[in-house]
């Protein structure tokens, strides 16, 4: 069996290769795309197995050692993020296979759907390569390039729907994404001027507080916050996520916003953890609280299902930021483990939710929540998937969200900062509110439902259900990912923390 | 003491922000674009003064030349949209958006702009102060100099771009590919780009210039190994030739089959990727060229990339995927963006 480095290379090269192939040979795109998804899953499996056996690894690209070259850094967090992308991405790819096989409407629309199918696969595979490259890379500038790939591909995918609303949202997304990238790049340039090095691990050994470091870090963080859509910078997210095609919404909400948060976690939880003042963490935590409240309140007010789910993403991203001050507070690894669990379970649950909503949209021809009563009679599996994903978002046991919030609650009470814990509970109650709003219509009310007689392929329904079940079971299975996390990363294991402090 | 170059630098330093300000403040889009092009040229001069000729070349070719051309082409497209279409698009927008009441909007705008400007000014001052406070770190210049002998090229910039940090460039080539893909996914191109027939001056100019530009592009790629130049600069000149050919509406350009264009876009990225994989297959790391042949490999990658960059940038200028199949789809091509915007119902 090949070693971890080989699988890491596959994770970048394979999606790129299949993206180009599916562009050049458009007729085979629907073959290349799923093939790449399965190969990617295989590579992640191989990477996980060899990582569990041989531990963390650095890989010098081009054979150039630091500080000259670029390194892959494979540790527990990186492997978990790659696994999350692989599983969610595979489910979305299968869903997309069913989604783009549908033919609706006039001949004119058919040619349009054909174009969407042709361009979806290369764009999605490029996005995937960008995500994989981002998680693998240890080099701040290289990460900028992967962020660009991810952002541009996400914007193009958003615009793929072709509706004026989607194009407008995509344009706004493009501008925000570019502004975020510019800010990030400027921050990287300032850090390079300070320390003359771009590798994150090497940087963490060099950093010392100083005005230029604050400026650079502020720019890095501001750029990433824009891309992660932390309240009040979330304005671009709901229209973009809600107006995209269903598989694209699942990708954007489940995976893309996680990439920039992952980077924030690296920078704030690891690289600059020793020099950043606690007040900065509290500020981000407070913005997280704002996100939880505002996102949930907006979700409660929405009339359209996909808008509701998009605002729920704004709220759920808030939890991740509430975890940041707790990471600072926590002497043990619990808070760090919790935030990773929250990321994983939100990726699964939110993608499942958007996929189920997409099936419902196709079946009903609209997504007005008020008119969806009784759809469980015609779409039982998708309705079940939606509700199950919703329950996982609320944080019911045994979901991954439950374990994550439970850990965070424990940390906040033990550290005497109960208000963070209170926000978590409030957020869960609000989430229960907006999920109930939809679930009651989907499951309880029995109304005669007039469907458009659009047959939904089973693969679309079942891929959503599988992801939702996975999100639900993540709490029970949490042991093994957390072990993996501790194995590869000093910061995330109890022993490593002793070294760090 | 201030010598002549010092005065020149001062003028540059003052002219750049002033031009930027005029550009942003200009209500006339065309004027703003002309200002943008002059800003790009001044930027190129600034890079020369900072002793970065590679960046200066790229800035002049891409920053001023091609971006300016792209802006102008976008402006022409906007003007082509008839008043009715514009109103239609606006109505569609209003449906989806909760419009802010006009009075509140009017009052909020200057306040928001003022606040943003103030914040920006404070941050810039802070940045300038902290830059002055902090001594520059070592940088990687010396390390590059040490290893230059093993890189296979004599130009430091090319060594960094194609060898030491070749992985970055591999991904950047993908970004360009992605940009073209994104534009192609949006709309179809409508040829000819100009409404009126090209005059005899343009036709003659193109006949003379196009071959020359292709030669210059080849030279830039070749010289990149030892001096300023390389795939991006060469590709940009190639793209400029493509733009001229598109403007002159040369028959050959119109008749390039779509499949060939696809291969043109994909050639550079694909070859770069395959090279990286071959390095692994040969027992090295990703993108670890065999040391003796590194120069040749880099030249190969650069040539293929230059072709693809040229095609990509020219395709961006054309602004859409090639019309295929040409006979059947006439109905969908009456206005720019029409085929995609008109039937917006669809599905989600």
Interface residues (C-beta under 8 A of the other chain):
Chain A: X5 X6 X9 X13 X16 X17 X20 X23 X24 X26 X59 X60 X61 X62 X63 X64 X67 X68 X69 X70 X104 X105 X106 X108 X109 X111 X112 X113 X115 X119 X122 X123 X126 X129 X130 X133 X141 X142 X145 X146 X148 X149 X152 X153 X155 X156 X159 X160 X161 X162 X163 X164 X165 X167 X168 X190 X192 X193 X194 X195 X196 X197 X210 X211 X212 X214 X215 X239 X243 X244 X245 X246 X306 X358 X361 X362 X367
Chain B: X89 X92 X93 X95 X96 X97 X123 X126 X127 X129 X130 X131 X133 X134 X136 X137 X138 X139 X140 X143 X144 X147 X163 X164 X165 X166 X167 X168 X171 X172 X174 X175 X177 X178 X179 X181 X182 X184 X185 X186 X262 X263 X265 X266 X269 X270 X273 X276 X277 X280 X284 X285 X286 X287 X288 X289 X329 X332 X339 X340 X341 X343 X344 X345 X346 X347 X348
